[in-house]
């Protein structure tokens, strides 16, 4: 997992992205399609057409990094193209990268009653 610093914003590029794009192509997409600066330290997440691959672009102050994750089974939960760009939290990104629905994570245990 990427060690996401506290306070970093995470942006999902709604719809699908050509996963043949590398660091420079995705940085250009951040500038042109999302109208954001890829060098401010935010994380930008892109999903492929099949839905089982994401790429994450991140400028950490020293240089640009490109991370990729492919699910062996299932697909990443993703907003519709009509949503444009969606901001999520760091913990929601962690859920998404584990294949869990980040919009509504479900507890797998029953909390103990207080008292």
C-alpha positions as CSV (number, residue, x, y, z in Angstrom):
1,X,0.0,0.0,0.0
2,X,1.1,3.5,-0.7
3,X,1.9,5.4,2.5
4,X,-0.6,8.2,2.0
5,X,0.4,11.2,4.2
6,X,-2.3,12.8,6.3
7,X,-4.1,15.6,4.5
8,X,-3.4,14.4,0.9
9,X,-6.4,14.6,-1.4
10,X,-7.2,11.6,-3.6
11,X,-8.9,12.3,-6.9
12,X,-10.6,9.6,-9.0
13,X,-10.8,10.3,-12.8
14,X,-14.3,9.1,-13.5
15,X,-14.8,6.9,-16.5
16,X,-12.0,4.8,-18.0
17,X,-8.5,5.7,-19.0
18,X,-6.2,4.2,-21.6
19,X,-3.9,2.1,-19.4
20,X,-1.1,2.3,-22.0
21,X,-0.4,5.8,-20.8
22,X,2.6,6.3,-18.7
23,X,3.6,9.0,-16.2
24,X,3.8,11.9,-18.7
25,X,0.5,11.0,-20.4
26,X,-1.4,10.7,-17.2
27,X,0.1,14.0,-15.9
28,X,-1.1,15.6,-19.1
29,X,-4.6,14.2,-18.6
30,X,-4.6,15.6,-15.0
31,X,-3.8,19.0,-16.4
32,X,-6.2,19.0,-19.4
33,X,-9.1,16.8,-18.5
34,X,-9.2,17.3,-14.8
35,X,-8.0,20.9,-14.8
36,X,-5.7,20.3,-11.9
37,X,-1.9,20.6,-11.3
38,X,-0.3,17.2,-11.0
39,X,2.6,18.7,-9.0
40,X,0.7,19.8,-5.8
41,X,1.1,16.5,-4.0
42,X,-2.4,15.0,-4.5
43,X,-3.0,11.5,-5.6
44,X,-4.7,10.9,-9.0
45,X,-6.3,7.5,-9.6
46,X,-7.2,6.2,-13.1
47,X,-9.1,3.0,-14.0
48,X,-8.8,0.9,-17.1
49,X,-11.7,-0.2,-19.3
50,X,-12.0,-3.7,-17.9
51,X,-12.1,-2.3,-14.4
52,X,-9.5,-4.6,-12.8
53,X,-6.5,-2.2,-13.2
54,X,-5.8,1.2,-11.6
55,X,-2.9,3.5,-11.9
56,X,-2.0,6.1,-9.3
57,X,0.0,9.2,-10.1
58,X,1.6,11.1,-7.2
59,X,4.1,13.9,-6.9
60,X,5.8,13.6,-3.5
61,X,7.9,16.8,-3.6
62,X,11.0,15.0,-4.9
63,X,9.6,13.5,-8.1
64,X,6.6,11.9,-9.8
65,X,5.7,8.3,-9.0
66,X,3.4,5.9,-10.8
67,X,1.8,3.0,-9.0
68,X,-0.3,0.2,-10.6
69,X,-2.6,-2.4,-9.0
70,X,-4.5,-5.2,-10.8
71,X,-7.1,-7.3,-9.0
72,X,-7.0,-11.0,-9.7
73,X,-10.8,-11.3,-9.3
74,X,-13.5,-8.6,-9.5
75,X,-13.4,-5.0,-10.4
76,X,-12.7,-1.7,-8.7
77,X,-15.8,0.2,-7.7
78,X,-15.8,3.4,-9.8
79,X,-17.9,6.5,-10.3
80,X,-19.8,7.0,-13.6
81,X,-18.3,9.2,-16.3
82,X,-21.0,11.8,-15.6
83,X,-19.4,12.5,-12.2
84,X,-16.3,14.0,-13.8
85,X,-13.7,13.9,-11.0
86,X,-14.5,12.6,-7.5
87,X,-12.5,13.3,-4.4
88,X,-12.2,10.5,-1.8
89,X,-10.3,10.2,1.5
90,X,-7.1,8.2,2.1
91,X,-9.0,5.4,4.0
92,X,-11.5,5.2,1.2
93,X,-8.6,4.7,-1.2
94,X,-7.3,1.9,1.0
95,X,-10.7,0.2,0.9
96,X,-10.8,0.5,-2.9
97,X,-7.3,-0.9,-3.4
98,X,-8.4,-4.0,-1.3
99,X,-11.4,-4.5,-3.6
100,X,-13.9,-3.3,-1.0
101,X,-16.8,-0.9,-1.9
102,X,-15.3,2.4,-0.6
103,X,-18.7,4.1,-0.9
104,X,-20.3,1.9,1.8
105,X,-17.9,-0.4,3.7
106,X,-19.7,-3.0,5.7
107,X,-18.6,-4.2,9.1
108,X,-17.8,-7.9,9.3
109,X,-18.3,-8.1,13.0
110,X,-20.9,-7.0,15.5
111,X,-19.7,-4.3,17.8
112,X,-19.9,-5.1,21.5
113,X,-22.6,-3.4,23.6
114,X,-21.3,-0.7,25.9
115,X,-21.6,-1.3,29.6
